[in-house]
Each structure stands twice: as C-alpha cells, then as structure tokens.
Amino acid sequence: MSWESMLPMGVISAMIFVMANSQDVINKLTTGKPKHPRNDAWDRAMDERDARIKQEAHQV
C-alpha cells in the first residue's frame, strides 16, 4: 500500500467509526438503554419462555 493512500483510508475509517458511534448514542438517548444485538425470532422466543418460567415460579 502506498503512503499516499494512508490519509484517505484513515479519514474513511474515522467516518465509519463516527457513524457507528452516533447511531449508538442516538439509540441510547431515544430508548434509554443500549441496543440488544441479534434480537431475532430465537431471542424473542427465549424472552417469552423466560417470562413464562418466571410467572410460573411466582405462582407456585
């Protein structure tokens, strides 16, 4: 890699870093908590299962 390309690559890397962090900060400000990574159908099913188990434990 040529030395002339190091500065533009640094600027591009910094802008990607700024975009990702700004999305994180905006999400924390709007929801009040960090975003849960990989919240897919499996995670939602496990959350429902956990809630059901907790509810059954409190009833016993």
Phi and psi restraints in degrees (value plus and minus 20) as a CYANA .aco file:
   2 SER   PHI     -94.1   -54.1
   2 SER   PSI     130.6   170.6
   3 TRP   PHI     -87.8   -47.8
   3 TRP   PSI     -44.6    -4.6
   4 GLU   PHI     -88.3   -48.3
   4 GLU   PSI     -44.5    -4.5
   5 SER   PHI    -106.9   -66.9
   5 SER   PSI     -26.0    14.0
   6 MET   PHI     -88.3   -48.3
   6 MET   PSI     -61.5   -21.5
   7 LEU   PHI     -84.1   -44.1
   7 LEU   PSI     -70.9   -30.9
   8 PRO   PHI     -81.0   -41.0
   8 PRO   PSI     -57.1   -17.1
   9 MET   PHI     -85.6   -45.6
   9 MET   PSI     -56.7   -16.7
  10 GLY   PHI     -85.0   -45.0
  10 GLY   PSI     -61.4   -21.4
  11 VAL   PHI     -85.4   -45.4
  11 VAL   PSI     -64.2   -24.2
  12 ILE   PHI     -82.6   -42.6
  12 ILE   PSI     -64.5   -24.5
  13 SER   PHI     -82.4   -42.4
  13 SER   PSI     -61.9   -21.9
  14 ALA   PHI     -84.4   -44.4
  14 ALA   PSI     -59.9   -19.9
  15 MET   PHI     -87.6   -47.6
  15 MET   PSI     -57.5   -17.5
  16 ILE   PHI     -83.7   -43.7
  16 ILE   PSI     -61.8   -21.8
  17 PHE   PHI     -81.3   -41.3
  17 PHE   PSI     -64.5   -24.5
  18 VAL   PHI     -84.7   -44.7
  18 VAL   PSI     -62.9   -22.9
  19 MET   PHI     -82.3   -42.3
  19 MET   PSI     -64.7   -24.7
  20 ALA   PHI     -86.0   -46.0
  20 ALA   PSI     -63.3   -23.3
  21 ASN   PHI     -89.2   -49.2
  21 ASN   PSI     -54.9   -14.9
  22 SER   PHI     -87.4   -47.4
  22 SER   PSI     -57.4   -17.4
  23 GLN   PHI     -83.0   -43.0
  23 GLN   PSI     -60.1   -20.1
  24 ASP   PHI     -85.0   -45.0
  24 ASP   PSI     -65.0   -25.0
  25 VAL   PHI     -84.8   -44.8
  25 VAL   PSI     -64.0   -24.0
  26 ILE   PHI     -82.3   -42.3
  26 ILE   PSI     -61.6   -21.6
  27 ASN   PHI     -83.7   -43.7
  27 ASN   PSI     -62.6   -22.6
  28 LYS   PHI     -85.5   -45.5
  28 LYS   PSI     -57.0   -17.0
  29 LEU   PHI     -89.6   -49.6
  29 LEU   PSI     -57.5   -17.5
  30 THR   PHI    -100.4   -60.4
  30 THR   PSI     -55.5   -15.5
  31 THR   PHI    -122.6   -82.6
  31 THR   PSI     -39.8     0.2
  32 GLY   PHI      62.5   102.5
  32 GLY   PSI     -16.0    24.0
  33 LYS   PHI    -169.7  -129.7
  33 LYS   PSI     138.3   178.3
  34 PRO   PHI     -88.4   -48.4
  34 PRO   PSI     132.9   172.9
  35 LYS   PHI     -92.9   -52.9
  35 LYS   PSI     116.3   156.3
  36 HIS   PHI     -99.7   -59.7
  36 HIS   PSI     100.8   140.8
  37 PRO   PHI     -92.5   -52.5
  37 PRO   PSI     126.5   166.5
  38 ARG   PHI      35.1    75.1
  38 ARG   PSI      33.9    73.9
  39 ASN   PHI    -110.3   -70.3
  39 ASN   PSI      64.0   104.0
  40 ASP   PHI    -127.9   -87.9
  40 ASP   PSI    -187.7  -147.7
  41 ALA   PHI     -80.4   -40.4
  41 ALA   PSI     -57.8   -17.8
  42 TRP   PHI     -83.5   -43.5
  42 TRP   PSI     -65.8   -25.8
  43 ASP   PHI     -82.8   -42.8
  43 ASP   PSI     -61.4   -21.4
  44 ARG   PHI     -84.9   -44.9
  44 ARG   PSI     -59.3   -19.3
  45 ALA   PHI     -84.4   -44.4
  45 ALA   PSI     -59.4   -19.4
  46 MET   PHI     -89.9   -49.9
  46 MET   PSI     -54.2   -14.2
  47 ASP   PHI     -84.7   -44.7
  47 ASP   PSI     -62.5   -22.5
  48 GLU   PHI     -84.1   -44.1
  48 GLU   PSI     -61.7   -21.7
  49 ARG   PHI     -82.7   -42.7
  49 ARG   PSI     -64.2   -24.2
  50 ASP   PHI     -82.6   -42.6
  50 ASP   PSI     -62.1   -22.1
  51 ALA   PHI     -83.7   -43.7
  51 ALA   PSI     -60.7   -20.7
  52 ARG   PHI     -85.2   -45.2
  52 ARG   PSI     -61.2   -21.2
  53 ILE   PHI     -85.5   -45.5
  53 ILE   PSI     -62.2   -22.2
  54 LYS   PHI     -83.2   -43.2
  54 LYS   PSI     -60.8   -20.8
  55 GLN   PHI     -85.4   -45.4
  55 GLN   PSI     -61.9   -21.9
  56 GLU   PHI     -85.7   -45.7
  56 GLU   PSI     -54.7   -14.7
  57 ALA   PHI     -88.6   -48.6
  57 ALA   PSI     -54.7   -14.7
  58 HIS   PHI     -95.0   -55.0
  58 HIS   PSI     -46.2    -6.2
  59 GLN   PHI     -96.5   -56.5
  59 GLN   PSI     -46.2    -6.2
